Amino acid sequence: MYNIFKYSEIRSFYINALKISAVDLPNMTWHEVQRKLLEVQKQEQMCIHKQELSELDIYHRILRFKNYMIAMVNKSVL
């Protein structure tokens, strides 16, 4: 149930914020998605710590989440 809720949040973000339809998404590259995210950041200021994001900033945020998840599993929290 939790995963379904998270999926709907992600889907909503892609459709509403990034203006990427569900039909277009399978045909887009990661680079195109990143470009749209960087464009939206300039307009909406989703990230409050920096004025402009880079591709490296996006990668670090994804990697940070993965590392936290691995650490919680290793510590038997999850």
KASULRA-V861185 format. One record per run of one state. SS is the DSSP state (H for helix, E for strand, C for the rest). FROM is the first residue (numbers start at 1). TO is the last residue. If there is no record, write none. Layout:
# KASULRA-V861185
ss:from:to
SS:FROM:TO
SS:FROM:TO
This chain:
# KASULRA-V861185
ss:from:to
C:1:1
H:2:17
C:18:21
H:22:25
C:26:29
H:30:44
C:45:54
H:55:74
C:75:78
